[in-house]
Amino acid sequence: MAKLRITWVKSDIGYAQDQRRTLRALGFRRLGQVIERESSPSLLGMVTKIRHFVKVEVIDNETK
């Protein structure tokens, strides 16, 4: 599966509580934070719900 790099770029002040909870459920704690997660249907649904708050990039499988 592909990995997603998700960056929180817009404040959640003034938006619905369920959208704010979705940001927290993804693991975001502060504006500008970046998280990386494995792509899954549930994750994509959450990202779709808060697409106006975040920037999403697909990460190729990197070898370390």
Secondary structure as UniProt FT lines:
FT   STRAND          3..8
FT   TURN            13..14
FT   HELIX           17..26
FT   TURN            31..32
FT   STRAND          34..38
FT   HELIX           41..49
FT   TURN            50..53
FT   STRAND          54..59
//
